[in-house]
């Protein structure tokens, strides 16, 4: 009996020590299908994107057969930014959303100029030329986009792309964490996060930060892989995701594990209605979502009112 009592006390002591170690390491969460601490998850995700940064765009095209470009175009059209809009694009290191935003605003400015000239039929050639020159130097009409990403390598790739493609006006790059943004309150008109929120360890904190930095009347837009509603398509999608995407990752980027994580992270991400409730809990109103390709991805929208 004495030995049994000592064994029970020893087991209780080991359990207590394990609990203390767990508390010291921080709350548990998931990294794909693994259980890890929040600190471990942040480090592992940082390593994933540091590893895939240089091949990120090529892999996006390969994994989605180029459809990610259409999804991002739809996001920008849903935003419908006007000249003068101040956009914060979080987790947008490679610049895809930022460049689309700039193109969209430039086109809107061009249409404004053409309408203005059409209504003034009696302008001289010199006046028309001066109008075009003025528009050339202010093609964004005070619009700006700030790209904020936690990963230095992703930002480095984005800056190189911007230089190569000729984007400089109205564009800035900031190293920052979505859970603790380095910006003042009530600063931006629009906040976007495309294929980034599922890699945030504390989604609730990221949503609270999005709400904080938006101006009253500002809009939150999130483009993210979501949950497929059609059972047959869901099975085919699972087969493609788990059997094909990691192989593509190995062949194209030499990195099986990172793409295995990306697939697993999609399956662990909250479904559409659950994410909608989280966005509402952060304070956003008029929250809704639009499924694309039967819910393979979804665009969630909300307003700070």
N, C-alpha and C positions, 0 to 999 in steps of 0.2 A: 504493500500500500504506500509505503514511504517513497519507494522509487517511482511509483505511478504519479504521486503528487509532484515530485521533483520534475518528472518529464512534462507534466501539464504546465507547471510554472515555467519551465524552459521554453516550451512551445509558445506560451503567451508572451514571454520576453522577446523571443525571436520575431514574433508577429508585430510587437510594439516597435522594435528596432526597425523592422521593414517599413512600417507606417511612417516613422520619423524620417527615414531616408527618402521615402516617397514625397513627403511634405517638403523636404529640403530641395529635392530636384524640381519641384513645381507640379502643378496640376497635370493630369494625364490627358492626352488628346490622341489624334491619329495622324499617321503619315502613310497615306494610301491605306493598306489593310493592316499596317503595323500599329501597335500601341506604343506611344512615346510620350515624353514630357513636352510641355509647350516650348521649352528652351531647345530641346533636341529637334523638334519639328522645324522651328525657325532656322536652325543651322542647316538641317538637311535640305530644306527648300532653297535656301540660299545657294547651297552647293549644286543642286539640280540646275538652277538657272545660270549659274556661273559656267556649268559644264555645257549647256545647250545653246548659249547665247549666239555663238557664231553661226550655228546651223538652224537657228530658231525659225527664220522665215521660210527656209527651204523645207523644213519639217512640217510647218503649218500647211504649205501647199500640198505636200505629199500625203499627210494624214487626212486632210479634208477634201482632197482632189481639187483644191483651189477655191472651194465654196466659202472659206472663211473671208475671202475678199468681198463676196456678195453680202455676207452677214454684217461686215463692218460698214459697207455702203448703206445698208438699211438703217443701221444705228445712226449714222450721220444725217440721213434724210428724216428720220424720226426726230432728231434734235432740231433740225431746220434752223441752224444758227444764222443770225443776221449780223451785218457789219457792226462792230463794236462789242461783240460777245467776248467775255473772258472765260476761257475754258480751263479746267484742271483735269488732266488725264492721268489717272493713278494706275500704276503698274503698266505703264505704256512705253516701256523702255525703248523698243525698236521703232517707235514713231508712227505706226500704221494709222492710228486714230488722228494724231496730230496733223499728219500730212493731208489726210482726207478733209479734215476741218479747214485747213488753209485753202485747199482747192475749192471747197464749197463756198467759202466766204468770198474768195476772189471772183468766182462766177457770179455771185449775188451782186458784188460791187460793179462788175461789168454790165450786168443787166440794168442796174440803177443808172449808170452813165448813159447807156443807150436810150433808156426811156427819157432821161433829161434832155438829151440832144434832139430826140424826136419831137419833143414839145417846144423846142426853140428852133424852128425851121429857118429863121433869118440870121443865124450865127454865121460869121465869116469863117473862112478856112483857118485863119490864125486863131480865132477863139476856140474852134473845135480842136485844133492841134494842142492848144494850151490845156484844154480840159482833159485830153488823153494823157498828156505828160503829167499832170497833177495826179490823175488816177493811178498812173504807173508807179509813182513814188509813195502813194498811200493806198495800195491795192487791197489792204485788209481793213481799212477804215477804223483804226484803233483796236481791232480785234487782236487778241493774244491767246496763245495756248501754252500752258506750263505742263511739261511732262515730268511726272514725279515717279521715281522707281527706287526700290530699296537696293537693287543690285547694280553695282558699278559696271560690270561687264555688259549688261543689257543696255545701260545708258551709253556706254562707249560705242556699241553697235549702232544705236539710234543716231548718235551724233555723226558717225561716219556716213550713214545713209543720207542724213540731211545735207551734209556737205556735198556728197556725190550727186544728189538730186536737185541741189540748188535752193534748198529751203533755209532761210535765215531770218527774214523779217517776221516779227511777232511770235517767235518761238524761243522758249528757254527750257533748260534741263535742270532738274533739282533732285538730289539724292535725298530720299526721305521714306519713312515708314508709314504705310496706310493707317496703322493703328495709332499713330502719333504724328500727325502732319505738321510740317514746319511753316505753317501759314496762319495769318490772323483770322479772326472770326469774320463772317459776313463779307467774304472777299470775292467769290467767284459766282458767275451766272449759271454755269453748268459744271457738273462733276461727272466724269465718265470713268468706268473701270471695265475693260474688255478682257475676258479670259484671265482675270487676275484675282477675283475675290475668293475663289475656292482655294487659293494658295495663301490666303491670310489666316493666321492662326486664330485670332479672335475676330470673327466677322462682326460681332456686335460692336466692338470698339471701332472698327473701320467704318461702320455705318454711322455711328455717333460722330465721328470725325468728319465724315462727308456732310452731315447735317450742319455741323458747327461752321465749316468754312464756306458754305453756300450763303449767298445773300437771301434775304426774304424774297420769295418769289422764284428762287433758284430751282434748278431741276437736277435730279439724280437719275443717271442712266447706267444700267449694268447689263452687259452682254456676257453670257456665260453658258457653258454646257449645262444641260439640264436633264430631265427625265422623260423618256419616250413613252407616249401613251399607248401606241399600237403594239399589241403583244408580239405579233410576227416580226415587225420591224425592230422591236426591242431585242429579240433573240438574234437576228442578223447583225444588229449593231454590236451586241456583246461579242459575237464571234469575230467580227472585224476588229473590234477594239483590243481584245486580249490575244488574238492569234496573229494579227497583221501589224498593228502599230508598233509593238516592241521590236519586231523584226525590222521594220523600216528604220526605227531608231538606231538599231545596231548597224544596218547597212549604210545609212546616210550620215549619221552623226557618230557612229562607233560607241553608242551609249544605250544599251538595252535597259538598264535599271531606271534611268531617268524617265524614259517613256512608259515603262511599266508603272511607275509612280503616277504619271499624269493620267493614265487610264484609270487607275484605282481611285485617284482623287475625284474624278468625275462621278464615280459610283457612290462615293461617300458624301457628295455635296447635297445639301437640302433640296428637296423637290420644289416646284414652282410656288405652290401655296404656302409652304413653310418659309421660303425666302421672302415672300410677300409680307407675311406676318412679322418677320424680323425687321424689314424695312419700315413697316408701320410702327413697331415698337421703338425705333430710333427717332420717331417724331414726324416722319414724312406723311403727307396726305395725298389723296387721289392716286394711290398706288395701284398699278395694274401691270400686267405682263402680256407679251406677245410671243407665242411659240413660233419658231421657225423650223421647217423640216420635221414636223410632227413632234417637236419638243427636244430634238437633238440639242438645240440651243434655244434660249429664251432671252428676250430683252425685258428687263424690269424697269419701270419708270415711277418716279415719285417727285413730289414738290414740297419745298419748304415754304409753308404759307403762314 
